[in-house]
């Protein structure tokens, strides 16, 4: 089940149980906060491999590459929040934190925070906007105060030249999301070989070039659907061959189809 928060209308929530589903590597423009309520999930975030048992909290920063699959025979169940950068930044400012809250650890063990997140998620599902706002803010306060370090986790910085070229590749993709992106096109733009293009993407983003483009198309299609476009329109505009192609890619990244998201958003309008 996916729906919008009754007070924070740009905050999406998901309640799901998976046994056989396997997420491919993807990113979100939002934060991802997931409370494991049953079973166990195995995932990779950046270059780290993690296991999240029941009552663990998974914390993924915006645009951080990650995947996920069952970590035990019964699969896993979770309640997930997708707060925007604007929402998290606003909450942090109210708490006196100048910089955007960022989180160095992927798996958090904090029983009080787990209880607060569970209450916030259930309250948002029940639709009481006032109670949902209060419980969500209290949960985010504990998360930011106890677990944010105000800066990106310590990582090996990519080479400056690769980062500069990937910024150029990103601009080209964003300017023509439905276009064709052969390796030769990136290579000509960056003045490098096709092999270097592959190395650039892997080093800076964690993706292959094609996976990076697909991930961006899924994000664009999601925004178009949220804006009221039909699934077929969003698929073509975002660069997918057809609606079924979008549906397959979207489910691999989100765990549910774009049709399920569209219905959930419509219910909350």
VOMARMI-35646 format. One record per atom (N, C-alpha, C, CB): residue in three letters; x, y, z. Coordinates in pm, whole numbers, plus 50000, padded with zeros to 5 digits. Each point is the difference from the previous one (the first is absolute). Glycine has a CB too. Layout:
N
ALAXYZ...
***
This chain:
269
UNK500844988150000UNK499165011950000UNK500885012450000UNK498164987750122UNK501515021949792UNK500745012649994UNK499015011450007UNK501864989449864UNK498505021250209UNK499105011450013UNK500805012350041UNK498094984950062UNK501225026649940UNK500605012550042UNK499685002750146UNK499845008949767UNK501084997750300UNK499765004050139UNK498855010150002UNK502454996050062UNK496645002950035UNK498845009150001UNK500355014650028UNK498674980850073UNK502485022049982UNK500405013950027UNK501125004649909UNK499304996950236UNK501734994749749UNK501125003349913UNK499744993549864UNK501635001750197UNK497785005749711UNK499484993849879UNK501094995949901UNK497975013650031UNK503284990849992UNK501094995349914UNK500764988450065UNK500215023049905UNK499274971850204UNK500604988650070UNK499234987349965UNK500795014950189UNK499854976049740UNK499374987249965UNK500334989550105UNK500115005849756UNK498994984650260UNK500204989150095UNK499664986849932UNK499485015250196UNK501194974349850UNK499804986649944UNK499904990050114UNK501255006249790UNK497804984850201UNK499944988450090UNK499974987749911UNK498775012850185UNK502204978249834UNK500124988849907UNK500634987950067UNK500185016049811UNK499594972450130UNK500664987650039UNK500474993249872UNK498574997450211UNK502694998449788UNK500594993449884UNK500654986950042UNK500385022449889UNK499504967950022UNK500744987550021UNK500944997349883UNK498084990950134UNK501405011049745UNK500804996749883UNK500515012549927UNK498694979149977UNK500765032450051UNK500405012049927UNK501465003450028UNK497645008450009UNK503024996649888UNK501395004350014UNK500155013649932UNK500844976050007UNK499515034250070UNK500235013349944UNK501315000249923UNK498695010550187UNK501314995649697UNK501275002649933UNK500595012850057UNK499234988149788UNK502055014550181UNK500635012450046UNK499215012049948UNK502254988750005UNK497455020650085UNK499245011949963UNK500265011050101UNK498234985849889UNK501255025950085UNK500095011050095UNK498645006650012UNK502435003849944UNK497435004750158UNK498825008450015UNK500475014450019UNK498654980950102UNK500585028849847UNK500355014050028UNK499705003950144UNK499555005449761UNK499704986250308UNK499635002150140UNK500914991850092UNK497625004549932UNK502244997650198UNK500544990750097UNK499134987449999UNK500925018950144UNK499634970049904UNK499234987850022UNK500204995850145UNK500234992849756UNK498675006250317UNK500044995550140UNK499104987750007UNK500445023750095UNK500124964749930UNK499214987649999UNK500144992750133UNK500314998149751UNK498574999150310UNK499964992350125UNK499644985549967UNK499355020650134UNK501554970249894UNK499734985849974UNK499044994950108UNK502294996749891UNK496554998650067UNK498984995350095UNK499864984850002UNK498805021449963UNK501894971949947UNK499974985449999UNK501094994549911UNK497565000550042UNK502984988049992UNK501024993749918UNK501315007650001UNK498214991149859UNK502445009450025UNK501355005749990UNK500255004049855UNK500844985950195UNK499775025849786UNK500375004449865UNK501525000849989UNK497845012949979UNK502674982549907UNK501425001449966UNK500105010749892UNK500534975650060UNK500405033849956UNK500095010849903UNK501435004949985UNK497675006650056UNK502525000749835UNK501275006549973UNK499725014949987UNK500974979349883UNK499795028950189UNK499865014649993UNK501385005549970UNK498035000550163UNK502115006049721UNK501345004049956UNK500844987549985UNK499815022550116UNK501324977049950UNK500844988149994UNK499864991150121UNK501565012749864UNK497464990250223UNK499854992550125UNK498894989649987UNK500805020050131UNK499464968149920UNK498984989550004UNK499514998950144UNK501054987449805UNK497635012750212UNK499405000650131UNK498894989650013UNK500555024550015UNK499134972150109UNK498844991350029UNK499165007250104UNK501294978449947UNK497415022850025UNK499085007250089UNK498984990250057UNK500315021549866UNK499824974750261UNK499044990850063UNK498765007650048UNK501894984950069UNK497175007849987UNK498775006250049UNK500345010650105UNK498714978749955UNK500565032450039UNK500145011850086UNK501205008749965UNK498914987050178UNK501895009149724UNK501085008849953UNK499405010949913UNK501684981050009UNK499055030249982UNK499585011349916UNK501055001749891UNK498795011550194UNK500764988349682UNK500885002449886UNK499945014949967UNK499654976249909UNK501525029950077UNK500085014449973UNK500845002249875UNK499775005550246UNK499604999749648UNK500695002449873UNK499905014849967UNK499504976349918UNK501635030050054UNK500025014149963UNK499525002049857UNK501905003750160UNK497675008549804UNK499545002549863UNK501064996649896UNK498535017950088UNK501024975949803UNK500864996449887UNK501104990150036UNK499525022249906UNK500334970850206UNK500964989750039UNK499584986749937UNK500525012050220UNK500374982049705UNK499704987949923UNK499804988150095UNK501345008949805UNK497554983650177UNK499724988850088UNK499114989749930UNK500225015250199UNK499784972549857UNK499114989649952UNK499374993250120UNK501394996449791UNK498054991750194UNK499394993050113UNK499404986849959UNK499555021950106UNK500504968349987UNK499414986949976UNK499784993250134UNK501134998149774UNK498174990750223UNK499734992650123UNK501304995450064UNK497794992649908UNK502275008950224UNK501164995450074UNK499734987250076UNK500725023450019UNK498064971149967UNK499644987350065UNK498884993849919UNK500705008450230UNK498944979349800UNK499014992749921UNK498635006649998UNK501244979450055UNK498405027150054UNK498675006150006UNK499935013649932UNK499644987850212UNK501495017349739UNK500005013149936UNK500055011050104UNK498724990649808UNK500665020750162UNK499995011050096UNK498765008749981UNK502514999850004UNK497105006650103UNK498915009949997UNK500555012950055UNK498204982250027UNK501295029149920UNK500475012750054UNK499005011249978UNK502314992549960UNK497885017950121UNK499285012649985UNK501055010449961UNK498174993650171UNK501585013249717UNK501025008849943UNK499465014249981UNK501034980249886UNK499855029450140UNK499725014249977UNK500955005149893UNK499205003350240UNK500335006149677UNK500845006249898UNK499945015350017UNK499614980549841UNK500995025150265UNK499955014550020UNK500895007349901UNK499514996250242UNK500005014949708UNK500775007949905UNK501155007250069UNK497965002849859UNK502995001850059UNK501115008050052UNK499475012750065UNK501534990849821UNK497465015450118UNK499435012350056UNK499394997550138UNK499545008249768UNK499744980750247UNK499374997050129UNK501054997550107UNK498014990349880UNK502995001550090UNK501024997050099UNK500835012450034UNK500094976549915UNK500185031749984UNK500745012250026UNK499225009650089UNK501124997249781UNK497565003750196UNK499175008950082UNK499954995450145UNK498635005449797UNK501244981550224UNK499984994750136UNK501345002550068UNK498344982449932UNK502755015549995UNK501345002250057UNK500185014650040UNK500914981249859UNK498615028050059UNK500145014250033UNK499235003550127UNK500285005349757UNK498544988850258UNK499235002450123UNK500754994950123UNK497884998349868UNK502974991950111UNK500804994550111UNK501335007450017UNK498934977749961UNK501295032649958UNK501215007950013UNK501174994849921UNK499215006050220UNK500554984749689UNK501094994449919UNK500055007349867UNK499764977450110UNK501375028549858UNK500115008249880UNK500084991649874UNK501155017350136UNK499634972049866UNK500214992049880UNK498934989349985UNK502455004250019UNK497464990549861UNK499054989449971UNK500364987550081UNK499615009349767UNK499434984350299UNK500334988050078UNK500364988449909UNK498475007750181UNK502674986249846UNK500474988549925UNK500454989350098UNK500705014749804UNK499284972950151UNK500114988950094UNK501114990549957UNK497565001950053UNK503464996450033UNK501154991749963UNK499754985150010UNK501405018450076UNK497604977450004UNK499754985750019UNK498714995949931UNK501235000550219UNK498824988049715UNK498834995149928UNK499034992950093UNK501404997749796UNK499094994150295UNK499154992250090UNK500055006250139UNK500394978949864UNK498475025350187UNK499925006150132UNK499284990550095UNK499985023249898UNK500594975150220UNK499374992350106UNK499635009750111UNK501314978749942UNK497435025250064UNK499535010150094UNK498544996750030UNK501615018049910UNK498134974150195UNK498634995550029UNK499015011450016UNK500994980250108UNK499435030749958UNK499095011350018UNK499645006449866UNK500985004150228UNK500014997149682UNK499725005449868UNK499114990649920UNK502205012050004UNK498054974950008UNK499164990249930UNK498545001450045UNK501964984249982UNK497825017450147UNK498635001850051UNK499395012849946UNK500604987250207UNK500205023549790UNK499495012949952UNK499654999449852UNK501375011750173UNK499454981749748UNK499724998749857UNK498774991449976UNK502445002749951UNK497454986450123UNK498834991349985UNK498725007650031UNK501394980050061UNK498625028050046UNK498825007850037UNK499695010549893UNK500534996350244UNK500515010549707UNK499785010249898UNK499414993949873UNK501905013250094UNK498584975149868UNK499544993449877UNK498554995450016UNK502364992649949UNK497345001150163UNK498624995450023UNK499045011750006UNK500884980150123UNK499535030649944UNK499125011750013UNK499745006449864UNK500875003850232UNK500154996749683UNK499825005449866UNK499064991449917UNK502295009950012UNK497744977150011UNK499114990949927UNK498565001750045UNK501894983749976UNK497915019850151UNK498645001850052UNK499375012949954UNK500654986650197UNK500175023249757UNK499455011949937UNK499735011750092UNK499054984849842UNK501295014550285UNK499835011250092UNK501155009749976UNK498804985550174UNK500955025449752UNK501075008949956UNK500745006450117UNK498705004349793UNK500585000250308UNK500655006650113UNK500924990550075UNK498035015350020UNK501454972950013UNK500814990250071UNK501154995149913UNK497994993150131UNK501755005449740UNK501044995249909UNK501145010249990UNK498274987149871UNK501425025750128UNK501035010349994UNK500884999550125UNK498485014449860UNK500884985050256UNK500755000250126UNK500904987750014UNK498155013150104UNK501314975149869UNK500804987950016UNK501134999449899UNK497994988350089UNK501785016949790UNK501065000149899UNK501135009450040UNK498314994649823UNK501345017350224UNK501035009550040UNK500824994950118UNK498545018549918UNK500814974950177UNK500734994650115UNK500964989049956UNK498065005650148UNK501494986049759UNK500884989349952UNK501205005849924UNK498024984549985UNK501735025549929UNK501095006149925UNK500975007450092UNK498485002349802UNK500975003750304UNK500885006850095UNK500984990250062UNK498195016650048UNK501334972049998UNK500914990250062UNK501014994949898UNK498194993450162UNK501355004149717UNK500904995049896UNK501135010049974UNK498094987449896UNK501565025350085UNK501015010149966UNK500935002650118UNK498395010449839UNK501054991350280UNK500825003550117UNK500964988750036UNK498145014550085UNK501414973149906UNK500824988850047UNK500894993949892UNK498224995450163UNK501405006149711UNK500714992249899UNK500575008049883UNK498524981850063UNK501165031049925UNK500575008149892UNK501345005750042UNK497695005649918UNK503254994949987UNK501295006450031UNK500185013049924UNK500964977550044UNK498025026349879UNK500085012649928UNK500914999949880UNK499535010750212UNK501004977849750UNK500894999349884UNK499974986249940UNK501465017550099UNK499034981449779UNK499984987249933UNK500904989950072UNK499535011649783UNK500124975750213UNK500884989850057UNK501385000349935UNK498004985950050UNK502985009450025UNK501364999849947UNK500074990149885UNK500955006250224UNK499364998849658UNK500114991549882UNK501275004049925UNK497464997349982UNK502984994049931UNK501145003449915UNK499495009149889UNK501204978150053UNK499295034049944UNK499535009549900UNK500434995649861UNK500085018650169UNK499024982149734UNK500384996449864UNK501005010049944UNK497774989249965UNK502965006649936UNK500935009249937UNK499265011949943UNK501544980949947UNK499085030650061UNK499355012449959UNK499574999449854UNK501365012650168UNK499474982049746UNK499694999449857UNK498774991449975UNK502425003349945UNK497484985250122UNK498844991449981UNK498735006950049UNK501474979750025UNK498635026950090UNK498835007050054UNK499555011149906UNK500774994750232UNK500185012449710UNK499665010849907UNK499324994449875UNK501955013550085UNK498554975449864UNK499374994149880UNK498604994850032UNK502274993849912UNK497564999850203UNK498684994950036UNK499005011550013UNK501064980450117UNK499385031149933UNK499115011650005UNK499555003949860UNK501155008150209UNK499754990949693UNK499645002849861UNK499034989649947UNK502225010949965UNK498044976350067UNK499104989549955UNK498595002250057UNK501954983849984UNK497995019750145UNK498705002350065UNK499225011049929UNK500984992750220UNK499715018249748UNK499335011249933UNK499424995649866UNK501555016250114UNK499204975849813UNK499524995449870UNK498774991150017UNK502345001349909UNK497694990050190UNK498874991150025UNK498775008050040UNK501574981650070UNK498605027950023UNK498865007850048UNK499405008549888UNK501035000450228UNK499805004149679UNK499515008449891UNK499204992249896UNK501965014750036UNK498204972249962UNK499344991849897UNK499754986150055UNK501115013249815UNK498074985950290UNK499854987550074UNK499524988649912UNK499535013350203UNK499704989849692UNK499484989549913UNK500924996949883UNK497725007250064UNK503454999049932UNK500904998049889UNK500744986750005UNK500255024449991UNK500544973349906UNK500834988049994UNK501375003450058UNK498764991249795UNK501774999950291UNK501255002950068UNK501004988649981UNK498755013950169UNK501744984949709UNK501054990449973UNK501285004550070UNK498934993849778UNK501944996850252UNK501275003550064UNK500805010049918UNK500024977550107UNK499895021449761UNK500765008949914UNK499585014550019UNK500254981549834UNK498465020650195UNK499515013750022UNK500625006050126UNK497844994149885UNK502234998150222UNK500665004750122UNK501495002349975UNK498314987850140UNK502305002949788UNK501455000749976UNK500355012749923UNK500134974949999UNK499065028549900UNK500275012049923UNK499865012550087UNK499204988449793UNK499805011650293UNK499785011550088UNK501175001950096UNK497534996549982UNK502954992550076UNK501075000850098UNK501394999949943UNK498484989050151UNK501635008149719UNK501324999249939UNK500824988350049UNK499945024449976UNK499384964450051UNK500664988150054UNK499544987849921UNK500165010550231UNK500374977849804UNK499574987649937UNK498704994950063UNK502404994549948UNK496954996349985UNK498794993950055UNK500304992450129UNK499054998249768UNK502144995950240UNK500374992950122UNK500135009750117UNK501194982749863UNK499345029350110UNK500125010050107UNK498625004950044UNK502235006949909UNK496844994149998UNK498625003850037UNK499444990250103UNK499645010249771UNK500544976950204UNK499514989750093UNK500675001650135UNK499584984249809UNK501755018250191UNK500725001850126UNK499525012650072UNK501994988249902UNK497775022650023UNK499515012350062UNK498694997750075UNK501125013249817UNK497934980650117UNK498704997750063UNK500124991150123UNK498915002749777UNK501834986450211UNK500124990850113UNK500695006550118UNK500084981049840UNK500965026750132UNK500775006150108UNK499215010850072UNK502084995149873UNK497185013050053UNK499325011650059UNK498604996550050UNK501325014749848UNK497944977050078UNK498604997650033UNK499714986050052UNK499445016649828UNK501444973850143UNK499724986150035UNK499214992549895UNK500065007050234UNK499495000049662UNK499204994149894UNK500834997849874UNK497985011250095UNK501564979649821UNK500445000149861UNK499275011549930UNK500454974650000UNK500045029849884UNK499305011049931UNK498524996949971UNK502185006249899UNK497534981850052UNK498604996749967UNK499134999450125UNK500804987349800UNK499745007350309UNK499234999450124UNK499755014050056UNK500984977450048UNK500005031649936UNK499825013750046UNK498875006749923UNK502445001350063UNK497564997349805UNK498945006049917UNK498644994150037UNK501655003649813UNK498284983350203UNK498724993750036UNK499495005050135UNK500674979749869UNK500245021750226UNK499615004950132UNK499435014249990UNK501774985650106UNK498875023149816UNK499515013749984UNK498644999949930UNK502375008749991UNK497454982549912UNK498714999449930UNK498884995650094UNK501204994849786UNK499104995850301UNK498994995950098UNK499625011750088UNK500904976649998UNK500085031250048UNK499715011650084UNK499175010349926UNK502124996050124UNK498235006749750UNK499255009749921UNK498574995249979UNK502115007349885UNK497724980050081UNK498664994649980UNK499165001250127UNK500914984149829UNK499705013350286UNK499285001350126UNK499495014250021UNK501394981850094UNK499455028149875UNK499585014050016UNK498865003349904UNK502335006250072UNK497764988849806UNK498945002749901UNK498674993950044UNK501735000549819UNK498324987450234UNK498784993550048UNK499425007650118UNK500864977649922UNK500005026750169UNK499535008150113UNK499365012949952UNK501794990250143UNK498685014949743UNK499455012349944UNK498724998049922UNK502285008449990UNK497264979149997UNK498714997549938UNK500044993649863UNK499235018950126UNK501964978549820UNK500064993649869UNK499654985250009UNK501755016549929UNK497734978149963UNK499674985749998UNK501294991949999UNK497835004749878UNK502054982450154UNK501194991450000UNK500624999449862UNK499044986550186UNK500125012649711UNK500524999049863UNK500715012949960UNK498154984249941UNK501275027250092UNK500645012849968UNK501325001550073UNK497755010149963UNK502264986650166UNK501215001350080UNK501104990849946UNK498625006050201UNK500994981949757UNK500984990549949UNK500725005549877UNK498604981250089UNK500645023849815UNK500595004949876UNK500825012650027UNK498094990449869UNK501385018850212UNK500705012550026UNK501314997750075UNK497795011750005UNK502244978050079UNK501214997250078UNK501004991449924UNK498635001750206UNK500994993749675UNK500984992749919UNK499844985049998UNK501495018250048UNK497424976550008UNK499774985649995UNK499304996349869UNK499854999150252UNK500354988449706UNK499414995649874UNK498485000250007UNK502014985849959UNK497445010450157UNK498554999750016UNK499684998950149UNK499694989249772UNK499045010050259UNK499564999650140UNK500504987650072UNK497995013049936UNK502024975749996UNK500444987750066UNK501495000750034UNK498234987049877UNK502555019450037UNK501435001850027UNK500195008450125UNK500524998149754UNK498735012950257UNK500045008350120UNK499604992050123UNK499475020249861UNK499474972150127UNK499494992550115UNK501054990450053UNK497695001949909UNK503004991050001UNK501044990650045UNK501135007350071UNK499424984849810UNK501065026150131UNK501125007450060UNK499595006550132UNK500935004149770UNK497875001350234UNK499525006850121UNK499884990150115UNK498765016649858UNK500714971550115UNK499824990350108UNK501354995150053UNK497824992949898UNK503175005850015UNK501324995850046UNK500645010450091UNK500274987049790UNK499375025750192UNK500565010650084UNK499175002850124UNK500955009749795UNK497724988650197UNK499125004150108UNK499334988650075UNK499645020449871UNK500264968150066UNK499324988850065UNK498524999749972UNK501695001050175UNK497795009049756UNK498595000449960UNK499925006649863UNK499205001050242UNK499704997449689UNK499885005149865UNK499615014850000UNK499374977149922UNK500855029949968UNK499555014049994UNK498495001250009UNK501995005249863UNK497284984450094UNK498555000250014UNK499575000150146UNK499814988149783UNK500895004350299UNK499704999950144UNK500285013850059UNK500554975350015UNK500565030949945UNK500315013450050UNK498935009949957UNK502454994749994UNK497135004649881UNK499015009649949UNK498694998650075UNK501074999249774UNK498524988550253UNK498764998050076UNK500145005250142UNK499474980049860UNK501685017750201UNK500215004850137UNK499985015150008UNK501344979650046UNK499275027149853UNK500005014550001UNK498605005549974UNK502374999949922UNK496874993249994UNK498645004749968UNK499104999450122UNK500294992349766UNK499904997150317UNK499194998750120UNK500255011650096UNK500044975149973UNK501195029950028UNK500365010650093UNK499705014149949UNK501754984950084UNK497825016449788UNK499705013149945UNK498665005250052UNK501324994249797
***
